[in-house]
């Protein structure tokens, strides 16, 4: 048991984690993605906000990162079970094909603005409530 406690944990980046700390330790819940990420370029933050508001609640409940890269916004969408990215993202932004590990490249060379729940966070902040 001691070897397991001393080993360096390797947590996948393509997962969403919730950590609940306590006096004696912490509980970690992880939800892992299955499938390749999709990438969308947005020319303006306003178009990105419109896409977030138009996205369904199910689409908002996935891992999404917003990265500023090469003078544009790149939204990285990680599917839970291999499902396709919502069509609304393509209506407001441009879907692009990217090589494997492009997410890592974007996050290393760009500026991560939001994540791991960028769509949900934007919708919560900018959605108009009656």
Secondary structure, DSSP 8 states (H G I E B T S, - for coil): -HHHHHS-----SSEEEEEEE-SS-EEEEEEE-BS--EEEEES-HHHHHHHHHHS-HHHHTSEEEEEEETTEEEEEEE-SBS----HHHHHHSEEE---TTHHHHHHHHSEEEE-SBHHHHHHHHH----
